[in-house]
Amino acid sequence: MVEGGGLLGGETSIPGDVSSQFISGLMFACPLAKIDTEITISTPLESEDYVKMTLEILSKFGIRVDVYDRFDRLVIPANQVYKPCDSKVPGDFSSAAFLLAAAALTNSKVKINNLDHESPQGDKSILGILSHMGVDGKVCEDSVEILGTGDLQAVDVNAKNIPDLVPVCAALACYAKGTTHISGAKRLKLKESDRLVALHAELSKMVAKITVESDGLTIDGMSSLHGAVIDPHNDHRVAMACAVAALRAEGQTTIQDAGCVRKSYPQFFTSLKSLGAEIVGGKFDR
């Protein structure tokens, strides 16, 4: 039971390696508390860039949050007032990553507008990952363009600060020459599904050579993937990753309960179809 009446404030402690969303939530709420709030981050902060995004937004709306010792401690003064602000919401790199990966895997040229490379989004790292895999691209002031080559090289990915990119990186790695190691991803067991286990289970159905490690995945690329019936485990990013992998697989792939993509990208399959993918099934625009 939650009773209203506002926040008191005070001191609290929260782990930094479970979900940055809990920390961001406190940062939005505690400026309205009656006394100052001090938040101690009890374990090293992961997904630091997401917290930096929160700081940037709060600053635009006149809210002060003091950061100490590289996010070991946050102090939020009480009785603050949010001030109106005009702000442009940039495109989401974590969602766009799936379309960029689709272009990379299908030798296609895709341009996505409203992506601000100067924003503090950690998931813009997908551009560097694609570059290291041998994909050509161009970053403009308000857009990103990818020219897929089809020939991908394996990479090592530390996902400590970019956990949402793990599924799409796993899909790319299936077709890359060499062995890709994805580390720093043990938190993914706490997402909508145990993402490491779910990705292993579903990509294995497509005959990917994938192994679950203690904090990530190892993927031997250049597999000849083939279509399969995919259970996304009610996880939007697993569904999108398998859809991207299916674009280059032999035969037909069926993704069950595909409506789970509504959580972050309701138009995902519509976007894929508009880019030329052959997709038959329901509409998830709303």
C-alpha positions as CSV (number, residue, x, y, z in Angstrom):
1,M,0.0,0.0,0.0
2,V,1.3,3.5,-0.9
3,E,-0.1,6.5,0.9
4,G,0.1,10.0,-0.5
5,G,1.1,13.2,1.2
6,G,4.4,13.8,-0.5
7,L,8.0,12.8,0.2
8,L,9.8,13.6,3.4
9,G,13.4,13.2,2.1
10,G,16.4,12.2,4.2
11,E,19.0,9.5,3.6
12,T,18.8,6.3,1.6
13,S,21.0,3.7,-0.1
14,I,20.5,2.0,-3.4
15,P,22.6,-0.4,-5.4
16,G,24.1,0.9,-8.6
17,D,24.3,-2.4,-10.5
18,V,20.6,-3.5,-10.5
19,S,18.8,-0.8,-12.5
20,S,19.7,2.9,-13.2
21,Q,15.9,3.5,-13.6
22,F,15.4,3.3,-9.8
23,I,18.0,6.0,-9.3
24,S,16.6,8.2,-12.1
25,G,13.1,7.8,-10.5
26,L,14.4,9.1,-7.2
27,M,16.2,12.0,-8.9
28,F,12.9,13.1,-10.5
29,A,10.8,12.8,-7.2
30,C,13.2,13.9,-4.5
31,P,13.5,17.6,-5.5
32,L,9.9,17.9,-4.2
33,A,10.7,16.4,-0.8
34,K,10.4,18.4,2.4
35,I,14.0,18.0,3.5
36,D,17.2,17.4,1.6
37,T,17.7,13.9,0.2
38,E,21.1,12.1,0.2
39,I,21.3,9.0,-1.9
40,T,24.3,6.7,-1.4
41,I,25.1,4.3,-4.3
42,S,26.1,1.2,-2.5
43,T,27.7,-0.6,-5.4
44,P,29.5,0.7,-8.5
45,L,27.1,2.5,-10.8
46,E,26.4,0.8,-14.1
47,S,24.5,2.4,-17.0
48,E,26.0,5.7,-15.9
49,D,25.1,7.4,-19.1
50,Y,21.4,6.9,-18.4
51,V,21.8,8.7,-15.1
52,K,23.7,11.5,-16.9
53,M,20.7,11.8,-19.3
54,T,18.5,12.3,-16.2
55,L,20.8,15.0,-14.9
56,E,20.7,16.8,-18.2
57,I,16.9,16.8,-18.3
58,L,16.5,17.9,-14.7
59,S,19.0,20.8,-15.2
60,K,16.9,22.0,-18.2
61,F,13.9,22.3,-15.9
62,G,15.8,24.1,-13.2
63,I,16.4,21.2,-10.9
64,R,19.7,20.9,-9.0
65,V,21.3,17.5,-8.1
66,D,24.8,17.5,-6.6
67,V,27.0,14.5,-7.6
68,Y,29.9,13.4,-5.5
69,D,32.8,10.9,-6.0
70,R,31.8,9.9,-9.5
71,F,28.2,8.9,-8.6
72,D,29.0,7.3,-5.3
73,R,26.7,9.9,-3.6
74,L,23.9,12.2,-4.8
75,V,22.5,15.1,-2.8
76,I,19.2,16.6,-3.8
77,P,18.1,19.9,-2.2
78,A,14.5,20.0,-1.0
79,N,11.5,22.1,-1.9
80,Q,12.7,22.8,-5.5
81,V,10.3,23.9,-8.2
82,Y,10.2,22.6,-11.8
83,K,10.4,25.5,-14.3
84,P,8.8,25.3,-17.8
85,C,11.2,24.6,-20.6
86,D,11.0,24.1,-24.3
87,S,13.0,21.0,-25.2
88,K,13.3,18.8,-28.3
89,V,13.1,15.0,-27.6
90,P,15.8,13.3,-29.6
91,G,15.4,9.9,-31.2
92,D,16.2,6.8,-29.2
93,F,19.5,5.1,-30.2
94,S,18.5,1.9,-28.4
95,S,15.5,1.5,-30.7
96,A,17.3,2.8,-33.8
97,A,20.1,0.2,-33.2
98,F,17.8,-2.6,-34.5
99,L,17.2,-0.8,-37.8
100,L,20.9,0.1,-38.2
101,A,21.8,-3.6,-37.5
102,A,19.1,-4.6,-40.1
103,A,20.9,-2.5,-42.7
104,A,24.3,-3.9,-41.7
105,L,23.0,-7.5,-42.1
106,T,21.2,-7.0,-45.4
107,N,23.7,-4.9,-47.4
108,S,21.2,-2.0,-47.3
109,K,21.5,1.7,-47.1
110,V,19.4,3.2,-44.3
111,K,19.2,6.7,-43.0
112,I,17.5,7.5,-39.7
113,N,16.6,11.0,-38.8
114,N,16.3,12.7,-35.4
115,L,19.3,11.0,-34.0
116,D,21.6,13.4,-32.1
117,H,25.1,12.1,-31.8
118,E,25.9,14.8,-29.3
119,S,23.2,13.7,-26.8
120,P,24.4,11.8,-23.7
121,Q,22.7,8.6,-24.7
122,G,25.0,5.7,-24.0
123,D,23.4,3.6,-26.6
124,K,24.9,5.7,-29.4
125,S,27.8,3.3,-28.9
126,I,26.1,1.2,-31.5
127,L,27.7,3.4,-34.1
128,G,31.2,2.6,-32.8
129,I,30.3,-1.1,-32.5
130,L,29.1,-1.2,-36.1
131,S,32.2,0.6,-37.2
132,H,34.5,-1.9,-35.5
133,M,32.6,-4.7,-37.1
134,G,33.4,-3.2,-40.5
135,V,30.2,-1.4,-41.3
136,D,30.4,1.9,-43.2
137,G,28.3,4.8,-41.9
138,K,27.9,8.6,-41.8
139,V,26.9,10.7,-38.8
140,C,25.2,14.0,-39.7
141,E,23.9,16.8,-37.4
142,D,20.5,15.2,-37.0
143,S,20.7,11.8,-38.6
144,V,22.7,8.6,-39.0
145,E,23.2,6.7,-42.3
146,I,24.4,3.1,-42.5
147,L,25.6,1.3,-45.6
148,G,25.7,-2.4,-45.0
149,T,28.6,-4.4,-46.4
150,G,27.5,-7.9,-45.4
151,D,31.0,-8.7,-44.2
152,L,31.1,-8.3,-40.4
153,Q,34.0,-8.8,-38.0
154,A,33.7,-10.1,-34.5
155,V,34.2,-7.6,-31.6
156,D,34.4,-7.6,-27.9
157,V,31.7,-5.6,-26.2
158,N,31.7,-4.4,-22.6
159,A,28.0,-3.9,-21.9
160,K,28.4,-2.4,-18.4
161,N,27.0,0.9,-19.5
162,I,25.0,-0.2,-22.6
163,P,23.0,-3.2,-21.5
164,D,20.1,-2.5,-23.9
165,L,22.5,-3.1,-26.8
166,V,23.3,-6.7,-25.9
167,P,20.4,-8.3,-27.8
168,V,21.1,-6.4,-31.1
169,C,24.8,-7.1,-30.7
170,A,24.1,-10.8,-30.3
171,A,22.1,-10.8,-33.5
172,L,25.0,-9.1,-35.4
173,A,27.6,-11.4,-33.9
174,C,25.8,-14.5,-35.3
175,Y,26.9,-13.3,-38.8
176,A,30.4,-11.9,-37.9
177,K,33.6,-13.6,-38.8
178,G,35.3,-14.8,-35.6
179,T,34.2,-15.0,-32.0
180,T,32.4,-12.1,-30.3
181,H,32.5,-11.8,-26.5
182,I,29.9,-9.7,-24.7
183,S,30.7,-9.0,-21.1
184,G,29.5,-6.9,-18.2
185,A,25.9,-8.0,-18.8
186,K,25.0,-10.0,-15.7
187,R,22.2,-7.5,-14.9
188,L,20.3,-8.7,-17.9
189,K,18.8,-11.6,-15.9
190,L,16.7,-8.9,-14.1
191,K,15.1,-7.5,-17.2
192,E,11.7,-8.4,-18.8
193,S,13.2,-11.8,-19.1
194,D,16.6,-13.3,-18.2
195,R,17.9,-11.9,-21.4
196,L,21.1,-13.9,-21.6
197,V,19.2,-17.2,-21.2
198,A,16.4,-16.0,-23.6
199,L,18.8,-14.9,-26.3
200,H,20.7,-18.2,-26.0
201,A,17.5,-20.3,-26.2
202,E,16.0,-18.5,-29.2
203,L,19.1,-17.8,-31.3
204,S,20.1,-21.5,-30.7
205,K,16.9,-22.5,-32.3
206,M,18.2,-20.7,-35.4
207,V,21.4,-22.7,-35.0
208,A,23.6,-19.9,-33.7
209,K,26.7,-21.0,-31.9
210,I,26.1,-19.1,-28.7
211,T,27.2,-19.8,-25.1
212,V,26.0,-18.1,-21.9
213,E,28.8,-17.0,-19.6
214,S,28.7,-15.7,-16.0
215,D,28.3,-12.1,-17.1
216,G,27.6,-12.2,-20.8
217,L,27.6,-14.2,-24.1
218,T,30.2,-15.8,-26.4
219,I,29.1,-16.1,-30.0
220,D,31.0,-17.9,-32.8
221,G,29.9,-16.1,-35.9
222,M,29.5,-17.0,-39.6
223,S,26.8,-19.5,-38.8
224,S,24.2,-20.4,-41.5
225,L,21.1,-19.4,-39.4
226,H,17.8,-20.7,-40.5
227,G,14.2,-19.8,-39.7
228,A,12.6,-21.0,-36.5
229,V,9.6,-20.5,-34.2
230,I,10.7,-17.9,-31.7
231,D,9.4,-17.3,-28.2
232,P,10.5,-13.8,-27.2
233,H,9.8,-14.5,-23.5
234,N,7.6,-11.4,-23.4
235,D,10.7,-9.3,-24.0
236,H,10.6,-6.6,-26.6
237,R,14.3,-6.5,-27.2
238,V,14.6,-10.3,-27.6
239,A,11.7,-10.1,-30.2
240,M,13.4,-7.3,-32.1
241,A,16.9,-9.0,-32.0
242,C,15.5,-12.3,-33.4
243,A,13.6,-10.4,-36.1
244,V,16.8,-8.7,-37.2
245,A,18.7,-12.0,-37.1
246,A,15.9,-13.6,-39.2
247,L,16.4,-11.1,-42.0
248,R,19.5,-12.9,-43.1
249,A,18.5,-16.4,-42.1
250,E,17.4,-19.1,-44.5
251,G,13.7,-19.8,-44.6
252,Q,10.8,-18.3,-42.6
253,T,10.9,-17.2,-38.9
254,T,7.8,-16.9,-36.8
255,I,7.9,-14.7,-33.8
256,Q,5.2,-15.6,-31.3
257,D,3.6,-12.9,-29.1
258,A,5.3,-10.3,-31.2
259,G,3.1,-7.6,-29.7
260,C,5.6,-7.4,-26.8
261,V,7.5,-4.8,-28.9
262,R,4.8,-2.3,-27.9
263,K,6.8,-1.7,-24.7
264,S,9.5,0.4,-26.4
265,Y,8.9,0.4,-30.2
266,P,5.3,-0.2,-31.3
267,Q,6.0,0.6,-34.9
268,F,9.0,-1.7,-35.1
269,F,7.6,-4.3,-37.6
270,T,5.9,-1.5,-39.6
271,S,9.3,0.2,-39.8
272,L,11.0,-3.0,-41.0
273,K,8.3,-3.5,-43.6
274,S,8.7,0.0,-44.8
275,L,12.4,-0.6,-45.4
276,G,11.6,-3.6,-47.6
277,A,11.4,-6.6,-45.2
278,E,8.8,-9.2,-46.0
279,I,6.6,-9.4,-42.9
280,V,3.2,-11.0,-42.5
281,G,1.2,-10.6,-39.3
282,G,-0.5,-8.2,-36.9
283,K,-0.1,-4.5,-36.7
284,F,1.4,-3.0,-33.6
285,D,1.2,0.7,-34.2
286,R,-0.7,1.4,-31.0
